[in-house]
Amino acid sequence: MKATAATLWLIVLAFGLYPALPTRAQTPLTDEEKPSTTIPPQTIKRNDVSYIVSVDYDLSRAWAGNENLEIDVRSVTKGAKNLQLTGCEPCNPQTSPIFSRVSDFRVIEETGPSAESVNRLTRFRFSVGLKPEALPRQYSIKLLFKLPENGSHQSEEVPVDFPLFAGVREHGLLKVDEQRSKPLACIGGATREFTFTLYNAYVDYDVHLQKLKLTSNVDGLVVGIVSSDPAGQIDPKTNTITFNPPLVITPAQHQPVAIKARLAGLATAGNYLTGFDSDAQVTFKFLYDDSYQRPLSDLEYALPLHVRPSTAALLVAVLLGALVGVVIMSAWRILKYEGGYWRKASLIGSTILVGLIVSIIALQGQVNVSFDAVDLRASYDKPVVLFLLSLFATVSGTPLLRKFLGLDKPSTAGVSAAAPPASGSEA
């Protein structure tokens, strides 16, 4: 009799504690179960009988295009009979925005009250296919359950809603909100700030930006990242910025980003004759997840650059062109350095000045040289172009300038000095 009373007391105690007992969806997930949803269980109550319904599925597999996402549904009750899963909405593949197929609903586990538990458990499983064109967002799925008949009460169908967090493995909705029609002007060997705006186009999901990597199609062009805003941990070896904790961008939010990086000079990433590659660009690669631990790394922002050598390097090319022009004209005896010191200085100075003026105008005016006859295109920011411009201007323009300034006239001092002395008879 005492044993029977003790047993009854344990049963009563179990019934009293049942509402407070955690279900599978409430307890921490084991390593084997992760990743999984943590959808809170829902309670259906009819005729003083409660049914607790929970839904589980693997979040990492809930991506658009997956044709086999398994969904587990559990119903726990203390009643004599349990719920029966009969359908879902929207489950018609022809009209559903998310499902391409829905399998039959199977009972994979069914247990009744026992010495260890007073609960009755029914576990259902069905699989669905997610349409490849499904948008990554939260979908509300309605499960339809049939209540057991209870005496004079006919069985009825009750709905239970649960969220399906559909994601994607490519074509994520983190975008760069930037419209640039021309390459960004940069100077080799200097620090340049790159600015752009990230836009979270997800409807329901936060973006957790974890890493940003900077690369270039020209070897050695990016020397290193100097700073970033928002700030992150910079790895100088890989030119990667790590955000810890991740940078959170909420749905429809615009997040400005500024990256300062130092570019290499001609010796490292260019050529002393041809300058830098005219097709140079830097690429920003983003690694992020959609707040449900589904990582994406498909966003790359390529920014075309117009990198020119430093002003000092270009001026050296101009000066060399003018000096070579002076040497050539002297060898051809086009220049005759006669007269006094100031006259010689004027001749040499005017010769160099012609080349400098023409080349500097080309540099500051960003003139591009085109020779259609030989299909040659040359840009003002190429040292060899400025050298040739300076050389050509020096050789061809100097005679015109000398004639205009009257520097070709014989020196008066030279003529007087060369005149023969008067004869003694005339004296």
C-alpha positions, 0 to 999 in steps of 0.5 A: 500500500505504501509503495502504491501511494508513493507511485501515485505521489510521483505521478501527481508530482510529474503532472504538476511539473510538466508545464515547467519541463523544457522541451527539446526546442527549449533545451541547449542543442548538442553538438550533433544537433547544431545548427538547428532552429530554436523556435519556441514551442506552441500550445494548443488547448482543447477541452482541457487537454493541452498539446505542445507542438515544436518544429526543428530543421537544419538552418544550414540546409535551409537555402534556396535550391535545396531539394531535400530540407527535412522538417521534424514536428513534435507533438506532446500531450498528456491526453489519451490521443495525440494530434495528427499532422494533415497538411501545411500552407502554402504547400502547393508548388504551383502557388507557393513562393518558397516550396518546389515540392512537399513530401508526405507526412510520416510518423517516425516515432510514437510513444505512450505513457510509461514508468519514466514519463506520463507524456504521449509523444508523436514525431512527424517528419516531412521533406520539402524542396526550396525553389532556386528563385526563392528570396532569402527572407523569413516565411510564415508556414502554417501547419494543419493538425487534426484534433482527436475526436472527443465524445460528442465533439467532432474532430476539428483542424487547427493551425500552428504557424512557424517561421522558415528562415530561407537563405542563399549560398550565393547572390546574397543581398549585401550590396555596394551602393556606389555608381562610378562612371570614371576610374578613381584618380590616384598617385603612385607612392601615396596614400589614397582613401577609398570610400563606398557605402554598403547596403543591406537589401535583405528583408528580414535578416541582419548582415554580420560583416566579419572580414574585408579583404583588399586585393589588386590585379596589379602585383604589388600595387597595394602596399598595405592598409593604413586605417579603416572606418569602421575600425577593425583589426588589420592584417598587413600580410594579407591586407585583410580587416577583421571585425570582431565583433562583426559589423552588424548592418540591419535590413535596409541600412546604409553603412558608409565605409572608408579604407585608407591604403598606401599604393606602391611607386613606379619601382614596385608596381609600374615602369619608368617608361610606361608608368602604371597599368591603365587597367589597374583596379582594386577589389574589395571582398566581403565575408559575412553571414545572414545572422543565421550562421550561413556564411556568404563571400560572393560580394566583390566590389572592383574599383577601377583606378587611374594611377599616375606617377608622382609629379616629381617623376613626371617632371624629371621625364620632362626635363630629360626630354628638354636636355636631350633636345638641347644636345641634339640641336647643338649636334646639328648646329641649329643652336650657335651659342655666340655672344656674351654670357647673358646671350648664351644663357638666353639661348639655352634657357629659351630652348629648355623653356619651350619643352617644359611649357609644352609638356607641363601644359600636357600634364596639367591639362591631362592631354592624351596623344593619339596617332591614328596612322600607326594606331598609337594611343598615349596618355599624359601620365606616361613618363615616356610620353612627356619625355617625347613631348618635351624632346619634340617641342624643344627641337621643333619649337626653339627656332620659332621662339628664337626668331620671335624673340630676335635671338638669331640676330648677331651680337652687337658686341661680337660684330664690333669686336670683329671689325678691322681697325681703321687705316693709318692714312685715313686717321 
